[in-house]
């Protein structure tokens, strides 16, 4: 009987302990406006591509520090930017990197020693901590030293932006 009470205690403690799921805040110390995202691609070959997420925020207090954004299976650092007197929490999610390392190709294999093998890309997002729709994102922020999370819904997708290549002289 004594072992049974310990077993019930351990099971109860396991069921009601801290969960790995992040708790989303319903009230924030700032206001969130209508968010948008826009895919972009460079005009030159190998210049890269990605998605820019822009979230207008207002009434941000000094106790708030934006950290990361989670969007479409990717995580990125938030930077704040003021455009036309409006503060934005912005994140660049790079989907295709631009810079490729130089590779030495030579008939003498000894001269190719410095070449690095290609890196394998992780295709799975099983460690992504949230289940989100394609028009939802999560912002993480520090408030008085505590990490908090808020969901941003109905993100509008703008048309793709294709940057022009440099003109040839």
Buried (B, 14 or more C-beta within 10 A) or exposed (E): EEEEEEEEEEEEEEEEEEEEEBEEBEEBBBEBBEBBBBBBBBEEEEBBBBBBBBBBBEEBEEEBEBEBBBBBEBBBEBEEEEEEEEBBBBBEBEEEEEEEEEEEEEEEEEEEEEEEEEEEEEEEEEEEEBEBEEBBBBBBBEBEEEEBBBBBEEBEEEEEEEEEEEEEE
